[in-house]
Each structure stands twice: as structure tokens, then as C-alpha cells.
Amino acid sequence: MRVTVIDIAKKAGVSQSTVSKVLNNYPAISEKTRDKVLKAIKELEFYPDLIARSLVSKKSKTIGLIVGDISNPFFSEVSKVVITNAREQEIDVIISDTDYRLENLEWAIRNMIGRRVDGILVASVDRHDTITTDLEKKGFPIVLFNRHTDDKGTPYVVIDNERGSWLAIDHLVKLGHSRIAYISGSLNFSTFHQRYEGYKKALTDHDLIIDPGLVYSGNTDSLEIEKFLRKILFNKNPPTSLYAATDQLAMIVIDLLTKIGFDVPADFSIVGFDNIDIASNPHINLTTISQNKQKMAELALKKLLNIINEDNDDLPYQIILEPELILRSTTRSIRENN
């Protein structure tokens, strides 16, 4: 049978209220009494009823984390950062994967609120979503990170995606590339939309033509991307480089180019975005844009906990981090190819 506070009190020879005070870290308990209670807890293998405690304290010490696709290395890596940092503060994390579908986001939010989470972090949201904004307006603690909505009515922590794209294109242009293709997921997400805007701005700033034929956005299935690559690589004026809006897409492109018969970077330079852990693997060594995912996740968690605890918040309502170009070996000067 489940061990109760009554059992602990009998074992330690103290009152139930004393046990409750020890469990809730009340300061006005002698060390001797505290030690007796803790010893009884250990011997009886007592596990506190967190649900019951949350009903009293109005806090569950649990938060929700909603990501787009947990199999995507970026989302798994930021999830690990959130979980590790939350655990250090004795906070549990419930994770849900939306598979980038609105109905799954709605279900995840309903489910988490039903489980009495204290607040929710959302790492993937559609630009036109109103669910998270409505929740924030109702006073429920919610913070977006990685992506945000167009109305920007919710606290968020993101990278300057437009600037990141500009750095990627600027790097390729300095290497002599003027025909630069762009591949991304749906522009309904702020990350891809802003990275596309940065791509166009960088081309314009360098007096280069924006060729719609070199742009792909939408379904990130490898078969669709392969169709696009074969279309642009074998026309009269093919690109010499490609900027992928995520590292995951960049690695798909590298695999496909190898399959088609090209070499990276000898035939084709590639730049990604995210700087996921595997990007630095010596067999990949991907040139990419870092969005400092660890700092982003840490700040998002800190922001959410400040809102939950109603602490004096020294963080801006919305935070935009600076990107960084990480140079590795998937880009090469055109002059080296000649």
C-alpha cells in the first residue's frame, strides 16, 4: 500500500503537520526533528503525492514543452537543454510533439492545461496562430522560442533569422558565388519566412538577381527536394551553391548531391542554419549559422519561470539573439574550382 504522511509521522514520532513542514522546507524545524523525519521517509520509501501538494500550493512544479518534431535534432537538443535546466530547479517537463499540425498544437495545450502545468514553452508555432496569443491574453504563462507569430503579442526568444541568412549569403558571395539556391520548409513558419527575407535582402545588397527558379519552400520530403535539385542543376545556368534554411535540410541536400554524382564542396558549396551537434562531425563538417540554441532555450525557460513566479523580470518581453557564421568545410571559393 502507498505510504502516507501518517505513516511517516508515526515512524518518526512527530505530528503530521511537522512532516508536512519538513516536506515543504519550512525553516522553523530543528535539525534533529528534520533528520528524524527524513530518515523515516527514506526507510519507508515514501513518495509525496505531487498532485495533492499542487492543489494546496496552486503550483504543480511542472511545465509543458511543445516542439514541432522531436526527431528533428534541433528540437531534441533544445528539449534537452530545457529539461536539464528545469530539473536543476526541481521542475518537471512534459513534452509534446505537434508534427507541425495545428490540431496537434491545440490538443497539446489542452492536455497540458488539464494536467495543471504551471506554464508552457512553445518551440514551433505557425505565423498566423492565435491559440498561443489568446492563452497569453487570458493570463496563462506561455513563452514562445525559436518561432513566433506575426502579431508578436506573446513573449518570445528567437534568433535574428534575417541577419543569419544575410551572413550566409554574404559568405557565399565573398567566395565568388552569384547563383545561390535556397531551400526551406513552409514559409508559414517565421523561421523560414525570415530566412527567406534575409536571403533576398543579401542578394539585393550585393546587386545580384533574385531568381524565383532557384527557390524551393514547402514539403521537406527528400523526394521533392531531389526533384528540385535535378531541375536546377541540369539547366543552362545552374547554381554553384545552395543555402539550406536548416542543417537537417543541408544534410539531405549533401546526400542527394552525392547520389546524383556531385561533390561538396568541389562542385557545389552548401551552408546550413542551426548549428546542430552533428553539423560539426568531421564526416559532415557543415558550414552553418549558429543560433545559440542553448542560450535561447535557457532564456526562454528563465522568462517562463519569472512569469509563473511573478518575479521582477529583468529580461525584455521579447528577445532577439544575434546569429553567428560557423565556417567549416562545405563551402569553397569558385576560384578554387577553376
VOBA-1610 file (N, C-alpha, C; in pm, whole numbers, padded with zeros to 5 digits, always signed):
BEGIN
Met+00083-00119+00000Met+00000+00000+00000Met+00087+00125+00000Arg+00030+00236-00050Arg+00104+00362-00057Arg+00134+00416+00082Val+00258+00452+00106Val+00298+00512+00232Val+00244+00655+00239Thr+00188+00693+00354Thr+00128+00826+00370Thr+00205+00909+00472Val+00164+01034+00484Val+00223+01125+00583Val+00199+01073+00723Ile+00085+01006+00742Ile+00051+00949+00874Ile+00155+00844+00913Asp+00193+00759+00815Asp+00293+00655+00841Asp+00428+00716+00878Ile+00464+00822+00808Ile+00591+00890+00835Ile+00591+00950+00975Ala+00478+01013+01010Ala+00466+01076+01142Ala+00480+00973+01254Lys+00415+00856+01238Lys+00424+00750+01339Lys+00567+00698+01350Lys+00630+00676+01235Lys+00767+00623+01233Lys+00865+00719+01299Ala+00848+00848+01273Ala+00941+00949+01326Ala+00904+00997+01466Gly+00780+00966+01510Gly+00736+01010+01643Gly+00708+01158+01648Val+00653+01211+01537Val+00618+01354+01530Val+00477+01368+01478Ser+00427+01492+01475Ser+00292+01515+01424Ser+00291+01517+01271Gln+00172+01501+01213Gln+00157+01507+01068Gln+00196+01646+01015Ser+00162+01749+01092Ser+00194+01885+01047Ser+00345+01907+01041Thr+00419+01841+01134Thr+00565+01852+01132Thr+00621+01787+01007Val+00567+01671+00969Val+00611+01603+00846Val+00585+01693+00726Ser+00465+01754+00722Ser+00431+01843+00610Ser+00527+01961+00600Lys+00565+02014+00718Lys+00658+02127+00719Lys+00796+02087+00666Val+00839+01966+00702Val+00967+01917+00651Val+00960+01899+00500Leu+00851+01841+00451Leu+00834+01818+00307Leu+00831+01948+00228Asn+00781+02054+00295Asn+00769+02183+00225Asn+00880+02281+00263Asn+00987+02226+00327Asn+01108+02304+00359Asn+01082+02425+00447Tyr+00993+02410+00545Tyr+00972+02519+00640Tyr+01100+02537+00722Pro+01143+02661+00745Pro+01271+02683+00816Pro+01264+02657+00966Ala+01148+02677+01028Ala+01138+02670+01175Ala+01124+02526+01226Ile+01212+02438+01180Ile+01215+02299+01224Ile+01358+02269+01269Ser+01373+02210+01385Ser+01508+02180+01434Ser+01573+02075+01346Glu+01705+02079+01342Glu+01780+01983+01259Glu+01755+01839+01307Lys+01743+01823+01439Lys+01719+01689+01494Lys+01586+01633+01445Thr+01481+01716+01452Thr+01348+01674+01407Thr+01348+01649+01256Arg+01411+01738+01182Arg+01417+01723+01036Arg+01487+01592+00999Asp+01597+01562+01068Asp+01671+01439+01038Asp+01587+01315+01066Lys+01509+01318+01176Lys+01423+01203+01209Lys+01319+01180+01100Val+01259+01289+01055Val+01157+01277+00951Val+01219+01228+00820Leu+01331+01282+00781Leu+01397+01242+00656Leu+01441+01096+00662Lys+01485+01052+00779Lys+01525+00913+00796Lys+01404+00821+00779Ala+01291+00860+00835Ala+01167+00781+00822Ala+01120+00776+00677Ile+01132+00890+00608Ile+01094+00896+00467Ile+01178+00798+00384Lys+01307+00794+00413Lys+01398+00706+00338Lys+01369+00560+00368Glu+01350+00526+00496Glu+01328+00387+00535Glu+01195+00333+00483Leu+01093+00418+00479Leu+00961+00373+00433Leu+00944+00391+00281Glu+01047+00446+00216Glu+01043+00471+00069Glu+00919+00551+00031Phe+00905+00663+00100Phe+00789+00750+00079Phe+00806+00838-00045Tyr+00699+00844-00126Tyr+00696+00933-00241Tyr+00581+01031-00223Pro+00608+01160-00216Pro+00500+01256-00191Pro+00398+01260-00305Asp+00274+01285-00269Asp+00166+01297-00367Asp+00173+01437-00426Leu+00237+01446-00542Leu+00260+01577-00602Leu+00131+01645-00644Ile+00032+01565-00685Ile-00096+01624-00726Ile-00165+01690-00607Ala-00166+01618-00494Ala-00229+01674-00375Ala-00157+01800-00330Arg-00024+01798-00335Arg+00053+01915-00295Arg+00027+02033-00387Ser+00008+02005-00516Ser-00017+02114-00610Ser-00152+02181-00585Leu-00250+02102-00538Leu-00381+02158-00509Leu-00374+02257-00393Val-00282+02230-00300Val-00265+02318-00185Val-00183+02441-00224Ser-00071+02418-00293Ser+00021+02528-00324Ser-00019+02608-00448Lys-00112+02552-00527Lys-00154+02611-00655Lys-00042+02606-00760Lys+00063+02530-00732Lys+00174+02513-00826Lys+00204+02364-00841Ser+00216+02318-00963Ser+00244+02176-00987Ser+00393+02147-01002Lys+00474+02252-01008Lys+00618+02236-01034Lys+00641+02158-01164Thr+00551+02179-01259Thr+00559+02113-01389Thr+00531+02214-01498Ile+00607+02208-01607Ile+00580+02294-01722Ile+00564+02207-01846Gly+00500+02262-01947Gly+00487+02193-02075Gly+00589+02246-02175Leu+00632+02159-02264Leu+00723+02197-02373Leu+00668+02138-02502Ile+00635+02224-02597Ile+00578+02180-02723Ile+00677+02208-02836Val+00713+02103-02910Val+00807+02117-03021Val+00740+02071-03150Gly+00804+02104-03263Gly+00746+02067-03391Gly+00765+01921-03424Asp+00886+01869-03404Asp+00918+01731-03439Asp+01037+01687-03354Ile+01014+01601-03257Ile+01120+01563-03164Ile+01231+01486-03234Ser+01205+01430-03353Ser+01310+01360-03426Ser+01405+01456-03498Asn+01363+01582-03510Asn+01450+01686-03566Asn+01558+01717-03462Pro+01686+01702-03497Pro+01793+01723-03399Pro+01786+01857-03327Phe+01745+01962-03397Phe+01736+02093-03331Phe+01640+02087-03213Phe+01520+02030-03235Phe+01421+02025-03129Phe+01462+01931-03016Ser+01525+01819-03049Ser+01570+01729-02942Ser+01679+01793-02859Glu+01766+01871-02922Glu+01876+01934-02849Glu+01827+02048-02759Val+01734+02129-02807Val+01683+02237-02720Val+01597+02178-02608Ser+01528+02066-02637Ser+01448+02000-02533Ser+01538+01953-02420Lys+01653+01898-02455Lys+01748+01851-02355Lys+01795+01966-02267Val+01819+02081-02327Val+01862+02199-02250Val+01753+02240-02151Val+01628+02244-02198Val+01517+02283-02112Val+01500+02185-01997Ile+01502+02055-02028Ile+01483+01952-01926Ile+01593+01958-01821Thr+01718+01970-01865Thr+01832+01975-01772Thr+01824+02095-01680Asn+01795+02211-01735Asn+01788+02333-01654Asn+01666+02334-01563Ala+01555+02277-01610Ala+01435+02270-01526Ala+01457+02174-01409Arg+01524+02061-01435Arg+01550+01963-01331Arg+01633+02024-01217Glu+01727+02109-01253Glu+01810+02174-01152Glu+01727+02260-01056Gln+01609+02300-01103Gln+01520+02381-01020Gln+01401+02300-00969Glu+01416+02165-00978Glu+01315+02070-00930Glu+01181+02090-01000Ile+01189+02114-01130Ile+01069+02131-01212Ile+01065+02021-01317Asp+00950+01958-01329Asp+00932+01851-01427Asp+00885+01911-01559Val+00916+01841-01669Val+00879+01889-01803Val+00798+01781-01876Ile+00682+01819-01926Ile+00601+01732-02012Ile+00621+01778-02155Ile+00665+01686-02242Ile+00693+01722-02382Ile+00584+01670-02475Ser+00548+01750-02573Ser+00455+01708-02677Ser+00509+01747-02813Asp+00484+01663-02911Asp+00533+01679-03048Asp+00411+01705-03137Thr+00408+01819-03207Thr+00291+01853-03288Thr+00297+01803-03431Asp+00415+01761-03476Asp+00434+01724-03616Asp+00392+01839-03708Tyr+00407+01962-03656Tyr+00378+02086-03729Tyr+00230+02100-03767Arg+00142+02034-03694Arg-00001+02039-03726Arg-00076+02119-03620Leu-00164+02209-03667Leu-00237+02299-03577Leu-00322+02221-03478Glu-00392+02117-03526Glu-00480+02042-03436Glu-00400+01974-03325Asn-00276+01934-03356Asn-00192+01872-03254Asn-00145+01974-03151Leu-00122+02097-03196Leu-00086+02205-03103Leu-00202+02232-03008Glu-00323+02239-03062Glu-00441+02262-02979Glu-00458+02151-02876Trp-00440+02027-02921Trp-00454+01912-02830Trp-00349+01917-02721Ala-00225+01948-02759Ala-00115+01951-02662Ala-00142+02056-02554Ile-00187+02173-02595Ile-00214+02280-02498Ile-00328+02241-02405Arg-00436+02187-02460Arg-00548+02144-02376Arg-00504+02037-02276Asn-00428+01942-02326Asn-00381+01831-02242Asn-00291+01881-02130Met-00201+01972-02162Met-00109+02024-02060Met-00181+02107-01955Ile-00275+02188-01998Ile-00352+02267-01901Ile-00434+02173-01812Gly-00488+02066-01874Gly-00562+01966-01797Gly-00476+01896-01694Arg-00346+01887-01719Arg-00253+01826-01625Arg-00198+01929-01524Arg-00254+02049-01528Arg-00219+02155-01433Arg-00074+02200-01441Val-00020+02208-01563Val+00115+02263-01574Val+00112+02410-01533Asp+00223+02459-01483Asp+00229+02598-01439Asp+00246+02695-01555Gly+00298+02646-01666Gly+00320+02729-01784Gly+00365+02643-01899Ile+00373+02703-02018Ile+00408+02626-02138Ile+00511+02701-02221Leu+00612+02627-02269Leu+00707+02676-02368Leu+00667+02616-02503Val+00663+02699-02606Val+00626+02651-02740Val+00740+02684-02836Ala+00802+02579-02892Ala+00918+02598-02980Ala+00882+02600-03128Ser+00757+02570-03161Ser+00717+02571-03301Ser+00572+02615-03312Val+00551+02727-03380Val+00417+02781-03394Val+00404+02845-03532Asp+00286+02834-03590Asp+00258+02894-03719Asp+00255+03047-03706Arg+00296+03114-03813Arg+00297+03261-03811Arg+00159+03319-03783His+00053+03249-03825His-00083+03303-03815His-00161+03244-03698Asp-00095+03171-03613Asp-00161+03107-03499Asp-00217+03211-03402Thr-00336+03183-03349Thr-00397+03271-03249Thr-00413+03201-03114Ile-00389+03071-03111Ile-00409+02993-02988Ile-00319+03044-02876Thr-00190+03057-02907Thr-00095+03098-02803Thr-00119+03243-02759Thr-00155+03328-02855Thr-00183+03467-02821Thr-00305+03477-02731Asp-00411+03402-02763Asp-00533+03403-02680Asp-00503+03353-02539Leu-00418+03252-02530Leu-00383+03196-02399Leu-00309+03300-02315Glu-00218+03373-02379Glu-00142+03477-02308Glu-00234+03589-02262Lys-00332+03623-02343Lys-00426+03729-02307Lys-00511+03691-02186Lys-00532+03560-02170Lys-00610+03511-02057Lys-00527+03505-01928Gly-00397+03538-01942Gly-00312+03541-01824Gly-00239+03412-01795Phe-00246+03315-01888Phe-00175+03189-01865Phe-00030+03205-01907Pro+00065+03164-01823Pro+00208+03181-01855Pro+00248+03099-01979Ile+00291+03166-02083Ile+00334+03100-02205Ile+00445+03181-02270Val+00548+03114-02317Val+00660+03179-02385Val+00692+03100-02511Leu+00707+03171-02623Leu+00748+03110-02748Leu+00900+03120-02761Phe+00960+03022-02825Phe+01100+03039-02862Phe+01125+02966-02993Asn+01231+03009-03062Asn+01265+02962-03196Asn+01173+03025-03301Arg+01042+03020-03281Arg+00946+03079-03375Arg+00847+03166-03300His+00786+03259-03373His+00681+03342-03313His+00573+03370-03415Thr+00464+03428-03371Thr+00353+03463-03460Thr+00374+03602-03517Asp+00302+03632-03624Asp+00318+03762-03689Asp+00271+03877-03601Asp+00170+03853-03516Asp+00121+03964-03434Asp+00213+03998-03318Lys+00308+03907-03289Lys+00409+03930-03185Lys+00348+03973-03052Gly+00233+03912-03018Gly+00165+03950-02895Gly+00200+03866-02775Thr+00297+03775-02791Thr+00335+03682-02685Thr+00484+03695-02657Pro+00528+03676-02533Pro+00673+03678-02506Pro+00744+03572-02589Tyr+00861+03606-02642Tyr+00936+03506-02719Tyr+01086+03531-02711Val+01161+03424-02745Val+01306+03431-02756Val+01343+03367-02890Val+01400+03444-02980Val+01434+03394-03113Val+01571+03446-03156Ile+01618+03392-03266Ile+01740+03443-03329Ile+01701+03546-03434Asp+01792+03633-03469Asp+01768+03725-03580Asp+01788+03646-03710Asn+01680+03581-03754Asn+01687+03491-03869Asn+01725+03564-03998Glu+01674+03683-04015Glu+01705+03759-04136Glu+01855+03791-04142Arg+01909+03831-04030Arg+02052+03861-04023Arg+02135+03734-04047Gly+02090+03621-03991Gly+02160+03496-04011Gly+02169+03458-04158Ser+02058+03474-04230Ser+02059+03446-04374Ser+02153+03541-04447Trp+02152+03666-04407Trp+02239+03765-04472Trp+02386+03723-04458Leu+02422+03677-04338Leu+02560+03631-04316Leu+02595+03512-04404Ala+02500+03420-04420Ala+02524+03301-04503Ala+02547+03339-04648Ile+02461+03426-04701Ile+02473+03466-04842Ile+02597+03552-04863Asp+02624+03641-04769Asp+02743+03725-04779Asp+02870+03639-04787His+02874+03534-04707His+02988+03442-04709His+03004+03377-04847Leu+02894+03331-04905Leu+02900+03266-05035Leu+02939+03364-05146Val+02887+03486-05137Val+02920+03587-05238Val+03069+03620-05232Lys+03123+03630-05112Lys+03266+03660-05098Lys+03354+03548-05154Leu+03297+03428-05163Leu+03369+03316-05223Leu+03353+03313-05375Gly+03278+03410-05428Gly+03262+03420-05573Gly+03131+03365-05627His+03043+03319-05541His+02916+03261-05587His+02813+03371-05615Ser+02749+03363-05727Ser+02645+03460-05760Ser+02511+03391-05790Arg+02516+03262-05820Arg+02394+03182-05841Arg+02378+03093-05717Ile+02292+03139-05625Ile+02277+03072-05495Ile+02131+03028-05479Ala+02111+02898-05467Ala+01976+02844-05449Ala+01937+02849-05301Tyr+01806+02846-05276Tyr+01754+02850-05139Tyr+01653+02738-05121Ile+01666+02661-05012Ile+01571+02553-04981Ile+01524+02569-04837Ser+01392+02562-04817Ser+01338+02571-04681Ser+01206+02497-04672Gly+01157+02486-04548Gly+01024+02435-04525Gly+00922+02545-04554Ser+00802+02525-04505Ser+00692+02618-04534Ser+00720+02759-04482Leu+00688+02858-04565Leu+00705+02998-04525Leu+00598+03042-04427Asn+00508+02950-04389Asn+00409+02980-04285Asn+00474+02986-04147Phe+00600+02940-04138Phe+00673+02948-04012Phe+00766+03069-04016Ser+00773+03142-03906Ser+00852+03265-03903Ser+00999+03240-03934Thr+01052+03127-03889Thr+01193+03097-03916Thr+01221+03096-04066Phe+01144+03020-04141Phe+01167+03006-04284Phe+01133+03134-04360His+01027+03200-04316His+00989+03326-04381His+01098+03431-04365Gln+01149+03447-04243Gln+01251+03549-04217Gln+01384+03512-04282Arg+01416+03383-04285Arg+01540+03342-04351Arg+01532+03366-04502Tyr+01414+03349-04557Tyr+01395+03379-04700Tyr+01409+03529-04725Glu+01352+03609-04635Glu+01363+03754-04649Glu+01510+03797-04640Gly+01586+03734-04551Gly+01728+03765-04539Gly+01806+03723-04662Tyr+01768+03610-04720Tyr+01829+03562-04845Tyr+01809+03666-04956Lys+01687+03713-04971Lys+01657+03812-05076Lys+01730+03944-05051Lys+01730+03987-04925Lys+01795+04114-04892Lys+01945+04108-04922Ala+02008+03995-04887Ala+02152+03983-04910Ala+02184+03985-05059Leu+02103+03917-05139Leu+02124+03919-05285Leu+02110+04061-05339Thr+02007+04131-05293Thr+01984+04269-05337Thr+02100+04359-05295Asp+02146+04344-05170Asp+02256+04426-05120Asp+02385+04403-05199His+02399+04284-05257His+02518+04252-05336His+02494+04265-05486Asp+02382+04333-05520Asp+02348+04360-05661Asp+02337+04232-05743Leu+02279+04129-05682Leu+02257+04003-05752Leu+02108+03984-05781Ile+02079+03911-05886Ile+01941+03886-05927Ile+01876+03783-05836Ile+01751+03809-05796Ile+01673+03711-05721Ile+01598+03625-05822Asp+01639+03503-05840Asp+01579+03413-05939Asp+01480+03320-05868Pro+01348+03338-05890Pro+01248+03251-05825Pro+01269+03104-05858Gly+01333+03077-05970Gly+01356+02939-06010Gly+01457+02868-05921Leu+01532+02944-05841Leu+01632+02885-05753Leu+01580+02872-05609Val+01450+02896-05591Val+01392+02895-05457Val+01295+02778-05441Tyr+01312+02704-05333Tyr+01220+02594-05300Tyr+01175+02612-05156Ser+01043+02605-05133Ser+00990+02606-04997Ser+00866+02519-04992Gly+00849+02452-04880Gly+00731+02367-04866Gly+00766+02230-04812Asn+00718+02126-04879Asn+00737+01988-04836Asn+00886+01953-04830Thr+00933+01912-04714Thr+01076+01883-04699Thr+01108+01735-04720Asp+01018+01663-04784Asp+01044+01524-04819Asp+01162+01517-04917Ser+01252+01423-04896Ser+01373+01416-04978Ser+01343+01394-05126Leu+01234+01326-05157Leu+01200+01303-05298Leu+01165+01434-05368Glu+01092+01521-05296Glu+01056+01652-05354Glu+01179+01740-05370Ile+01267+01734-05271Ile+01390+01814-05279Ile+01479+01763-05393Glu+01483+01632-05412Glu+01563+01576-05522Glu+01510+01622-05657Lys+01378+01628-05672Lys+01319+01678-05798Lys+01365+01821-05825Phe+01364+01902-05719Phe+01406+02042-05732Phe+01553+02051-05772Leu+01636+01972-05704Leu+01780+01976-05733Leu+01809+01935-05877Arg+01746+01828-05922Arg+01770+01782-06060Arg+01724+01888-06161Lys+01619+01959-06125Lys+01567+02064-06214Lys+01665+02180-06228Ile+01725+02224-06116Ile+01811+02342-06122Ile+01955+02309-06160Leu+01998+02186-06133Leu+02138+02152-06158Leu+02168+02121-06304Phe+02065+02085-06377Phe+02087+02044-06516Phe+02025+02140-06616Asn+02000+02264-06572Asn+01953+02363-06670Asn+02073+02441-06727Lys+02045+02539-06812Lys+02154+02610-06881Lys+02240+02695-06788Asn+02180+02742-06679Asn+02253+02831-06588Asn+02237+02782-06443Pro+02302+02673-06407Pro+02283+02613-06275Pro+02348+02697-06164Pro+02302+02678-06041Pro+02367+02746-05928Pro+02500+02680-05897Thr+02584+02749-05825Thr+02712+02691-05781Thr+02712+02668-05630Ser+02606+02714-05565Ser+02598+02697-05420Ser+02452+02694-05377Leu+02431+02649-05255Leu+02295+02639-05203Leu+02294+02673-05054Tyr+02194+02750-05015Tyr+02174+02784-04875Tyr+02048+02712-04828Ala+02064+02622-04731Ala+01952+02548-04674Ala+01910+02612-04542Ala+01780+02627-04521Ala+01729+02701-04405Ala+01743+02625-04274Thr+01784+02498-04278Thr+01817+02423-04156Thr+01934+02331-04188Asp+02005+02291-04084Asp+02114+02195-04102Asp+02060+02061-04150Gln+01943+02024-04100Gln+01883+01897-04140Gln+01858+01895-04290Leu+01808+02006-04345Leu+01787+02017-04489Leu+01921+02017-04563Ala+02019+02084-04507Ala+02150+02089-04570Ala+02209+01949-04585Met+02191+01867-04481Met+02247+01731-04487Met+02170+01643-04586Ile+02039+01667-04599Ile+01961+01597-04702Ile+02015+01634-04840Val+02042+01763-04860Val+02094+01811-04988Val+02230+01748-05018Ile+02317+01744-04919Ile+02450+01685-04940Ile+02438+01538-04981Asp+02351+01464-04915Asp+02330+01323-04951Asp+02278+01309-05094Leu+02183+01396-05129Leu+02125+01389-05264Leu+02226+01427-05371Leu+02306+01529-05345Leu+02407+01570-05442Leu+02509+01458-05465Thr+02546+01392-05356Thr+02638+01278-05369Thr+02575+01167-05451Lys+02448+01144-05426Lys+02375+01041-05501Lys+02368+01074-05650Ile+02348+01202-05682Ile+02338+01245-05821Ile+02474+01240-05890Gly+02580+01255-05812Gly+02713+01246-05870Gly+02800+01369-05851Phe+02757+01461-05763Phe+02834+01582-05737Phe+02913+01568-05607Asp+03014+01652-05594Asp+03096+01654-05473Asp+03077+01788-05402Val+03068+01779-05269Val+03059+01900-05186Val+03189+01909-05106Pro+03264+02021-05121Pro+03231+02147-05186Pro+03293+02165-05326Ala+03361+02063-05380Ala+03431+02081-05507Ala+03338+02127-05618Asp+03217+02068-05624Asp+03122+02106-05728Asp+03014+02202-05680Phe+02989+02198-05551Phe+02871+02268-05501Phe+02894+02305-05354Ser+02887+02434-05320Ser+02904+02479-05181Ser+02769+02479-05110Ile+02770+02441-04981Ile+02647+02432-04902Ile+02664+02507-04769Val+02561+02584-04732Val+02555+02646-04599Val+02422+02607-04535Gly+02426+02569-04407Gly+02304+02536-04333Gly+02270+02643-04231Phe+02177+02609-04143Phe+02134+02703-04038Phe+02091+02620-03916Asp+02140+02652-03800Asp+02104+02595-03669Asp+02228+02557-03588Asn+02329+02502-03656Asn+02448+02450-03588Asn+02411+02341-03488Ile+02335+02241-03536Ile+02305+02125-03453Ile+02434+02049-03426Asp+02434+01965-03326Asp+02558+01900-03282Asp+02627+01820-03392Ile+02549+01747-03472Ile+02609+01660-03573Ile+02673+01740-03687Ala+02640+01868-03698Ala+02697+01951-03805Ala+02849+01960-03794Ser+02902+01946-03673Ser+03047+01956-03653Ser+03117+01821-03668Asn+03040+01715-03694Asn+03100+01584-03716Asn+03201+01593-03831Pro+03322+01541-03814Pro+03425+01555-03918Pro+03385+01497-04054His+03289+01406-04056His+03245+01349-04183His+03143+01441-04254Ile+03093+01540-04179Ile+02997+01636-04237Ile+03061+01774-04241Asn+03103+01823-04124Asn+03176+01949-04113Asn+03107+02063-04188Leu+02981+02082-04155Leu+02893+02174-04227Leu+02915+02320-04188Thr+02939+02404-04288Thr+02936+02549-04265Thr+02792+02588-04237Thr+02770+02664-04131Thr+02633+02689-04089Thr+02621+02820-04012Ile+02497+02854-03980Ile+02468+02971-03896Ile+02424+02920-03759Ser+02495+02962-03656Ser+02457+02922-03520Ser+02354+03019-03465Gln+02248+02962-03407Gln+02151+03049-03340Gln+02160+03035-03188Asn+02274+02979-03141Asn+02300+02968-02998Asn+02179+02907-02928Lys+02147+02784-02969Lys+02027+02717-02922Lys+02023+02698-02771Gln+02140+02678-02709Gln+02142+02660-02564Gln+02099+02788-02493Lys+02155+02900-02533Lys+02117+03027-02470Lys+01970+03057-02495Met+01922+03028-02616Met+01782+03052-02649Met+01690+02974-02556Ala+01719+02844-02539Ala+01635+02760-02454Ala+01643+02802-02308Glu+01763+02836-02262Glu+01781+02879-02123Glu+01705+03008-02094Leu+01714+03103-02186Leu+01644+03230-02167Leu+01492+03212-02171Ala+01445+03126-02260Ala+01301+03100-02270Ala+01249+03040-02140Leu+01324+02944-02084Leu+01283+02882-01957Leu+01286+02986-01845Lys+01391+03064-01839Lys+01401+03167-01735Lys+01285+03266-01745Lys+01253+03307-01866Lys+01142+03400-01888Lys+01010+03340-01839Leu+00987+03213-01873Leu+00862+03147-01833Leu+00854+03136-01681Leu+00961+03096-01617Leu+00959+03080-01471Leu+00941+03213-01400Asn+00997+03319-01457Asn+00976+03452-01400Asn+00828+03491-01405Ile+00764+03458-01517Ile+00621+03489-01532Ile+00539+03405-01433Ile+00571+03276-01424Ile+00499+03186-01333Ile+00510+03233-01188Asn+00631+03268-01149Asn+00657+03306-01010Asn+00634+03454-00981Glu+00592+03526-01085Glu+00566+03670-01072Glu+00686+03743-01016Asp+00805+03701-01061Asp+00929+03765-01018Asp+00950+03896-01094Asn+01027+03984-01036Asn+01069+04103-01109Asn+01154+04058-01226Asp+01107+04080-01345Asp+01171+04024-01465Asp+01267+04126-01525Asp+01397+04091-01524Asp+01496+04180-01582Asp+01519+04151-01731Leu+01440+04057-01786Leu+01453+04023-01928Leu+01353+04103-02011Pro+01389+04140-02133Pro+01293+04206-02222Pro+01172+04116-02247Tyr+01060+04177-02282Tyr+00939+04100-02311Tyr+00963+04005-02428Gln+01036+04053-02527Gln+01071+03972-02644Gln+01221+03987-02670Ile+01287+03874-02692Ile+01433+03871-02701Ile+01476+03820-02839Ile+01565+03894-02904Ile+01619+03853-03034Ile+01770+03839-03019Leu+01821+03718-03041Leu+01963+03689-03026Leu+02037+03708-03157Glu+02167+03734-03146Glu+02249+03753-03264Glu+02299+03619-03319Pro+02292+03599-03451Pro+02344+03475-03512Pro+02494+03484-03533Glu+02555+03370-03564Glu+02699+03366-03587Glu+02730+03269-03702Leu+02814+03313-03794Leu+02858+03227-03904Leu+02966+03132-03853Ile+02943+03002-03871Ile+03040+02900-03830Ile+03103+02842-03957Leu+03228+02872-03979Leu+03296+02828-04101Leu+03353+02687-04085Arg+03313+02599-04177Arg+03368+02464-04180Arg+03406+02431-04325Ser+03384+02309-04369Ser+03444+02270-04498Ser+03346+02242-04612Thr+03219+02283-04599Thr+03125+02256-04709Thr+03110+02374-04804Thr+03190+02478-04783Thr+03191+02591-04877Thr+03333+02610-04932Arg+03339+02662-05054Arg+03469+02675-05121Arg+03461+02787-05223Ser+03572+02855-05241Ser+03578+02962-05340Ser+03564+02904-05479Ile+03489+02974-05564Ile+03476+02932-05704Ile+03613+02929-05771Arg+03699+03020-05730Arg+03832+03025-05790Arg+03912+02896-05766Glu+03883+02829-05653Glu+03950+02702-05624Glu+03900+02591-05715Asn+03778+02611-05768Asn+03720+02509-05856Asn+03771+02519-05998Asn+03832+02632-06031Asn+03876+02655-06169Asn+04024+02621-06188
//
